Amino acid sequence: MFVDSVRVHLRAGDGGNGMVSFERRRGKPRGKPMGGSGGSGGDVVVRADLSIGTLFRYQRSPHHAAERGANGADRVRHGRRGDPLVLLAPPGTSVYDEAGVLLADLVAEGQEVTLLRGGRGGRGNAALVSPSHRVPAVGEKGEKGPGGWFRLEMKLQADAALVGFPNAGKSTLLSRVSAARPKIADYPFTTLTPNLGVVGIDGDEFTMADVPGLIQGAAEGRGLGHTFLRHVERASVLVILLDPSPMAEVEPEGQLDALLGELERYSPALAERPRVVAVNKADLEEAGEVADAIPGSFLISAVTGQGLRAFLRGVKQLIVRARETAAPREGFMLHRPHQRGFVVSRTKAGWSVEGVAAERAVAFGDLDAPEAARLASSRLDRIGVSRALREAGARHGDTVLIGETELHYTDPDAGGWE
């Protein structure tokens, strides 16, 4: 089943928790901290792979998550990092975030983009030792892995794309010149999905795509064709196939202008793309007259094979010229700096503090423990959360939500957080 656009929910792996452990030795009754740190969660990666033809697998299963990091253990044994989640997609796949921002355009085999970083593993008590805190009896919790909705959109990367009105004979032509076997029938919109075939001529090969038939207004969303216009965007050459039959939706003389107009409305650059014009159904009496009226056009028959060799040579010549003059297409990755710090906002219940730094400050296994509470309070003061809340208007006793942790703001003069 051909699927070229899917919406998926992805989540990076959670970090593992840090371990609290001590090694008891003679002469050191308090023990030596020996708790290992948790492993980071797995990242989420999208990678272009030639073995994948469509995005069908993600339509059936839209939810995916990377592996969680392992917890730390005693004797300073650190937890294993979670395996990354690697989503394979066809080359030509674009990745968008929930807001519609293009994050990556993967055009070649092996290109990949890391969409989400796994949560950091929590530090064990051995890693929390400091000159002022020599025997910590607390460990950090692992960070939650971030998640969200993304859209994957695939665009065929064909050398030539067949463009024409319904029943122009595009599917018949593709089946005649390649091994592709698209559905063929004598009614409009036989082709409901793009088809791709490999064409051989004079010892060379090129790929040709059959795009579902366009109708006037397709660029504005009418008919079926607008859904697949994006598959024309990456073709080096456009093959405009005209239907000279009296039953055609648009008179043969107006088909070329109408098709080019739809392409230009969708993307002005498409109207400037190298193109070959072919008049199909050469067995019809009207076909020759239409071909004579369009300089440089080819008169062909997808059924009998008339004129196909000269036509394919013309297409190949344009493709070779386009390959020689076009700059190599590079993949695109949007660099989004990691957001640090925090943001304070007012809520109905009190206050909310969002940000990696603030969440890490309170990331302890048990904040009810006096030692963990003191460390968290010290961290919040050090990174400026206490001052930011005071400047925003927080009062003694206000509820403050940091991540999933609920605290109570205490005036600094009263001795810290609760």
C-alpha positions as CSV (number, residue, x, y, z in Angstrom):
1,M,0.0,0.0,0.0
2,F,1.4,3.4,-1.0
3,V,1.5,5.8,1.9
4,D,3.4,9.1,1.4
5,S,2.4,11.1,4.5
6,V,2.0,10.0,8.1
7,R,1.7,11.6,11.6
8,V,3.7,9.8,14.3
9,H,4.1,10.3,18.0
10,L,7.8,9.8,19.1
11,R,9.3,9.7,22.5
12,A,13.0,9.5,23.5
13,G,14.0,7.1,26.3
14,D,13.9,8.1,30.0
15,G,17.2,8.3,31.8
16,G,17.9,5.6,34.4
17,N,17.9,6.5,38.1
18,G,21.1,7.0,40.1
19,M,21.9,4.5,42.9
20,V,22.5,5.2,46.5
21,S,25.0,2.7,47.9
22,F,27.9,2.7,50.5
23,E,31.0,0.6,51.0
24,R,31.6,0.1,54.7
25,R,35.3,0.1,55.8
26,R,37.0,-0.1,59.1
27,G,37.7,3.4,60.4
28,K,35.0,4.9,58.1
29,P,31.7,4.2,59.9
30,R,29.8,6.5,57.6
31,G,31.0,4.5,54.6
32,K,32.2,5.5,51.2
33,P,29.6,6.5,48.5
34,M,29.6,3.8,45.8
35,G,26.3,4.3,44.0
36,G,26.5,4.3,40.2
37,S,24.8,6.7,37.8
38,G,21.9,5.8,35.5
39,G,22.3,5.5,31.8
40,S,20.9,8.1,29.4
41,G,17.8,7.2,27.5
42,G,17.9,6.4,23.8
43,D,17.7,9.1,21.1
44,V,15.0,9.2,18.3
45,V,16.6,9.1,14.8
46,V,15.0,9.2,11.3
47,R,17.3,7.7,8.6
48,A,16.9,7.5,4.9
49,D,17.1,3.9,3.6
50,L,16.7,2.7,0.0
51,S,15.1,-0.6,1.2
52,I,12.0,1.3,2.3
53,G,9.5,2.2,-0.4
54,T,6.7,4.0,1.5
55,L,5.7,5.2,5.0
56,F,3.0,2.5,5.3
57,R,4.5,0.9,8.4
58,Y,4.1,4.1,10.4
59,Q,0.4,4.5,9.3
60,R,-0.4,1.2,11.0
61,S,1.8,1.9,14.1
62,P,2.1,5.7,14.7
63,H,3.5,5.5,18.3
64,H,7.2,4.7,18.9
65,A,9.5,5.1,21.8
66,A,13.3,4.7,22.4
67,E,14.6,2.4,25.1
68,R,15.0,3.6,28.7
69,G,18.4,3.9,30.3
70,A,19.3,1.3,32.9
71,N,19.5,2.3,36.6
72,G,22.9,2.6,38.3
73,A,24.1,-0.1,40.6
74,D,26.4,-0.5,43.6
75,R,30.2,-0.5,43.4
76,V,30.0,2.5,41.1
77,R,28.5,0.5,38.3
78,H,26.8,2.8,35.8
79,G,23.6,1.9,34.0
80,R,23.6,1.1,30.3
81,R,22.5,3.7,27.8
82,G,19.2,3.0,26.2
83,D,19.3,1.9,22.6
84,P,18.3,4.6,20.1
85,L,15.0,4.3,18.1
86,V,15.9,4.4,14.4
87,L,13.0,5.0,12.1
88,L,13.8,4.0,8.5
89,A,12.2,6.1,5.7
90,P,12.5,6.3,1.9
91,P,15.0,8.8,0.6
92,G,13.1,11.9,-0.3
93,T,11.4,12.1,3.1
94,S,10.8,15.4,4.8
95,V,10.3,15.7,8.6
96,Y,8.1,18.4,10.1
97,D,7.3,19.2,13.8
98,E,3.8,19.6,15.1
99,A,3.9,23.3,14.2
100,G,4.7,22.5,10.6
101,V,8.3,23.6,10.7
102,L,10.6,21.7,8.4
103,L,13.2,20.0,10.5
104,A,15.0,17.8,7.9
105,D,15.0,16.8,4.3
106,L,16.6,13.4,3.8
107,V,17.4,13.0,0.1
108,A,20.2,10.4,0.0
109,E,20.8,6.9,1.4
110,G,22.1,7.0,5.0
111,Q,21.2,10.6,5.8
112,E,19.7,10.9,9.2
113,V,18.5,13.5,11.7
114,T,18.2,13.1,15.5
115,L,14.8,14.5,16.4
116,L,14.8,13.9,20.2
117,R,17.6,13.4,22.7
118,G,17.2,10.8,25.4
119,G,16.7,11.9,29.0
120,R,19.9,12.3,31.0
121,G,20.7,9.5,33.5
122,G,20.4,10.5,37.2
123,R,23.7,10.7,39.1
124,G,24.4,8.2,41.8
125,N,25.6,9.3,45.2
126,A,29.3,8.6,44.2
127,A,29.0,11.3,41.5
128,L,27.4,13.8,44.0
129,V,30.5,13.8,46.3
130,S,31.9,17.4,46.7
131,P,34.2,19.2,49.1
132,S,31.1,20.5,50.9
133,H,29.1,17.3,50.6
134,R,31.4,14.4,51.3
135,V,28.9,11.6,52.1
136,P,25.7,12.2,50.1
137,A,22.9,9.8,50.9
138,V,20.7,10.7,48.0
139,G,20.7,10.0,44.2
140,E,19.1,11.7,41.3
141,K,16.2,10.5,39.2
142,G,16.7,10.0,35.5
143,E,15.2,12.7,33.3
144,K,12.0,12.0,31.3
145,G,12.6,11.6,27.6
146,P,10.9,14.3,25.6
147,G,8.2,13.4,23.1
148,G,5.8,14.9,20.6
149,W,4.0,14.6,17.3
150,F,5.9,14.8,14.0
151,R,4.9,14.5,10.3
152,L,6.8,12.5,7.8
153,E,6.2,13.3,4.1
154,M,7.7,11.5,1.2
155,K,8.4,12.9,-2.3
156,L,9.3,10.6,-5.1
157,Q,12.7,11.3,-6.6
158,A,12.2,10.4,-10.2
159,D,14.2,11.6,-13.2
160,A,11.1,12.3,-15.2
161,A,7.4,12.8,-14.1
162,L,4.4,12.1,-16.3
163,V,1.9,15.0,-16.0
164,G,-1.5,15.0,-17.8
165,F,-5.2,15.1,-17.4
166,P,-7.2,11.9,-16.4
167,N,-7.3,9.3,-19.2
168,A,-4.3,10.8,-21.1
169,G,-2.7,7.4,-21.0
170,K,0.1,8.0,-18.5
171,S,-0.3,4.6,-16.8
172,T,-0.4,2.8,-20.2
173,L,2.8,4.7,-21.3
174,L,4.7,3.8,-18.1
175,S,3.7,0.1,-18.4
176,R,4.8,0.1,-22.0
177,V,8.3,1.6,-21.4
178,S,9.1,0.0,-18.0
179,A,8.4,-3.1,-15.9
180,A,5.9,-1.1,-13.7
181,R,2.4,-2.4,-13.8
182,P,0.0,0.4,-12.7
183,K,-3.7,-0.1,-12.8
184,I,-5.1,0.7,-16.2
185,A,-8.8,1.1,-17.0
186,D,-11.1,3.2,-19.3
187,Y,-12.3,5.7,-16.7
188,P,-10.9,8.8,-15.0
189,F,-8.6,8.6,-11.9
190,T,-7.6,5.0,-12.5
191,T,-4.3,5.9,-10.9
192,L,-4.8,6.7,-7.2
193,T,-1.2,6.5,-6.1
194,P,2.1,7.5,-7.9
195,N,3.9,4.7,-9.7
196,L,7.6,4.5,-10.4
197,G,9.3,2.6,-13.2
198,V,12.8,2.2,-14.6
199,V,13.1,3.0,-18.3
200,G,15.9,1.6,-20.4
201,I,17.0,3.2,-23.7
202,D,20.3,2.9,-25.7
203,G,22.0,1.2,-22.7
204,D,21.1,3.8,-20.2
205,E,18.4,3.9,-17.5
206,F,16.3,6.6,-15.9
207,T,13.3,6.6,-13.5
208,M,9.9,7.8,-14.6
209,A,6.9,8.5,-12.3
210,D,3.3,8.3,-13.2
211,V,1.5,11.0,-11.1
212,P,-2.3,10.8,-10.7
213,G,-4.2,12.9,-13.3
214,L,-4.6,16.6,-12.7
215,I,-7.7,18.6,-13.2
216,Q,-8.1,22.4,-13.4
217,G,-8.0,23.8,-9.8
218,A,-5.7,21.0,-8.6
219,A,-3.2,23.5,-7.1
220,E,-6.0,24.9,-5.0
221,G,-7.0,21.4,-3.7
222,R,-9.6,20.2,-6.3
223,G,-9.7,16.6,-7.4
224,L,-7.1,13.9,-6.6
225,G,-4.1,15.4,-8.3
226,H,-3.3,18.1,-5.7
227,T,-2.5,15.4,-3.2
228,F,0.4,14.1,-5.3
229,L,1.7,17.4,-6.9
230,R,4.6,17.3,-4.4
231,H,5.9,14.1,-6.2
232,V,6.6,16.3,-9.3
233,E,8.7,18.7,-7.3
234,R,11.9,16.7,-7.5
235,A,11.7,15.4,-11.0
236,S,14.5,16.7,-13.3
237,V,12.3,16.7,-16.3
238,L,8.5,17.0,-16.8
239,V,6.8,14.9,-19.5
240,I,3.5,16.7,-20.4
241,L,1.2,14.1,-22.0
242,L,-1.7,15.4,-24.0
243,D,-4.9,13.6,-24.9
244,P,-6.2,14.5,-28.4
245,S,-9.4,12.5,-28.1
246,P,-12.7,14.4,-28.6
247,M,-13.9,13.1,-25.2
248,A,-11.0,14.7,-23.3
249,E,-12.0,16.9,-20.3
250,V,-10.2,19.9,-21.9
251,E,-9.8,20.5,-25.6
252,P,-6.3,19.4,-26.8
253,E,-5.3,22.9,-27.7
254,G,-5.9,24.1,-24.2
255,Q,-4.4,21.2,-22.2
256,L,-0.8,22.3,-22.3
257,D,-1.6,25.8,-21.0
258,A,-4.0,24.4,-18.4
259,L,-1.4,21.9,-17.1
260,L,1.4,24.4,-16.9
261,G,-0.8,26.9,-15.2
262,E,-1.7,24.3,-12.5
263,L,2.0,23.5,-12.0
264,E,2.9,27.2,-11.8
265,R,0.2,27.9,-9.2
266,Y,1.5,25.1,-7.1
267,S,5.2,26.1,-7.5
268,P,6.4,28.7,-9.9
269,A,9.7,26.9,-10.2
270,L,7.9,23.9,-11.8
271,A,6.8,25.9,-14.8
272,E,10.5,26.6,-15.5
273,R,11.5,22.9,-15.3
274,P,12.9,21.3,-18.5
275,R,10.0,19.5,-20.2
276,V,9.0,17.3,-23.1
277,V,5.6,17.5,-24.7
278,A,4.1,14.3,-26.1
279,V,0.7,13.9,-27.9
280,N,-0.5,10.4,-27.1
281,K,-3.0,8.1,-29.0
282,A,-1.3,8.6,-32.4
283,D,-3.9,6.3,-34.0
284,L,-6.6,9.0,-33.6
285,E,-7.1,11.3,-36.6
286,E,-6.9,14.4,-34.3
287,A,-3.5,13.4,-32.8
288,G,-1.4,14.5,-35.8
289,E,-3.1,17.9,-36.0
290,V,-2.5,18.6,-32.3
291,A,1.2,17.5,-32.6
292,D,1.7,19.8,-35.6
293,A,0.3,22.7,-33.7
294,I,2.9,22.3,-30.9
295,P,6.5,22.8,-32.1
296,G,8.9,20.3,-30.8
297,S,6.3,17.9,-29.5
298,F,6.4,14.1,-30.0
299,L,3.6,12.1,-31.6
300,I,3.4,8.7,-29.8
301,S,1.1,5.8,-29.1
302,A,1.5,4.1,-25.7
303,V,-0.6,1.2,-27.0
304,T,1.1,0.4,-30.4
305,G,4.6,1.8,-29.5
306,Q,4.6,4.3,-32.3
307,G,7.2,7.1,-31.8
308,L,8.3,5.8,-28.4
309,R,12.0,5.4,-29.2
310,A,12.5,8.9,-30.4
311,F,10.4,10.2,-27.5
312,L,12.4,8.3,-24.9
313,R,15.7,9.5,-26.5
314,G,14.4,13.1,-26.2
315,V,13.5,12.6,-22.5
316,K,16.9,11.0,-21.8
317,Q,18.8,13.9,-23.5
318,L,17.0,16.4,-21.3
319,I,17.7,14.3,-18.2
320,V,21.4,14.1,-19.0
321,R,21.6,17.8,-19.5
322,A,19.8,18.5,-16.3
323,R,22.1,16.2,-14.4
324,E,25.2,18.0,-15.8
325,T,23.9,21.5,-15.0
326,A,22.1,20.9,-11.7
327,A,24.0,21.2,-8.4
328,P,24.0,18.1,-6.2
329,R,20.9,18.1,-4.0
330,E,22.0,18.3,-0.4
331,G,20.0,17.1,2.6
332,F,18.7,19.7,5.0
333,M,18.8,19.7,8.7
334,L,17.5,22.5,10.9
335,H,19.7,23.1,13.9
336,R,17.7,24.0,16.9
337,P,19.9,24.9,19.9
338,H,19.1,23.0,23.1
339,Q,17.0,25.2,25.3
340,R,18.6,25.8,28.7
341,G,17.5,27.7,31.7
342,F,13.9,28.0,32.8
343,V,10.7,30.0,32.3
344,V,8.5,31.2,35.2
345,S,4.7,31.6,34.5
346,R,1.6,32.2,36.6
347,T,-1.0,29.5,36.8
348,K,-4.4,29.1,38.5
349,A,-2.8,26.8,41.1
350,G,0.2,29.0,41.7
351,W,3.4,29.1,39.7
352,S,5.0,26.9,37.0
353,V,8.7,26.7,36.3
354,E,9.6,25.1,33.0
355,G,13.1,24.3,31.8
356,V,15.8,21.6,31.8
357,A,17.9,23.4,34.4
358,A,15.1,23.7,36.9
359,E,13.9,20.2,36.5
360,R,17.4,18.9,37.0
361,A,17.7,20.9,40.2
362,V,14.9,18.9,41.9
363,A,15.6,15.6,40.2
364,F,16.0,13.5,43.4
365,G,14.5,10.2,44.3
366,D,12.9,11.3,47.5
367,L,12.6,15.1,48.1
368,D,11.0,14.3,51.5
369,A,14.5,13.4,52.7
370,P,16.0,16.5,54.4
371,E,19.3,16.1,52.6
372,A,17.6,16.0,49.2
373,A,15.5,19.0,50.1
374,R,18.5,21.0,51.1
375,L,20.4,20.1,47.9
376,A,17.4,21.0,45.7
377,S,16.9,24.3,47.5
378,S,20.5,25.2,47.1
379,R,20.4,24.4,43.4
380,L,17.2,26.4,42.8
381,D,18.8,29.4,44.6
382,R,22.1,29.0,42.6
383,I,20.5,28.9,39.1
384,G,18.2,31.9,40.0
385,V,14.8,30.2,40.2
386,S,14.1,31.6,43.7
387,R,15.0,35.2,42.6
388,A,12.9,34.9,39.4
389,L,9.8,33.8,41.4
390,R,10.3,36.6,43.9
391,E,10.6,39.2,41.1
392,A,7.5,37.7,39.4
393,G,5.5,38.3,42.6
394,A,5.5,34.9,44.3
395,R,4.6,34.9,48.0
396,H,5.6,32.8,50.9
397,G,3.7,29.4,50.8
398,D,2.7,29.6,47.0
399,T,2.6,26.3,45.2
400,V,5.3,25.9,42.5
401,L,5.2,23.1,39.9
402,I,8.6,22.2,38.4
403,G,8.2,19.3,35.9
404,E,6.2,16.7,37.9
405,T,7.4,18.0,41.3
406,E,5.2,20.2,43.4
407,L,6.9,22.4,45.9
408,H,6.1,25.4,48.1
409,Y,7.9,28.6,47.7
410,T,9.4,30.0,50.9
411,D,10.7,33.5,51.4
412,P,14.5,33.4,51.4
413,D,14.5,35.0,54.8
414,A,12.5,32.0,56.1
415,G,15.2,29.5,55.2
416,G,14.5,28.0,51.8
417,W,12.0,25.8,50.0
418,E,9.6,23.2,51.3
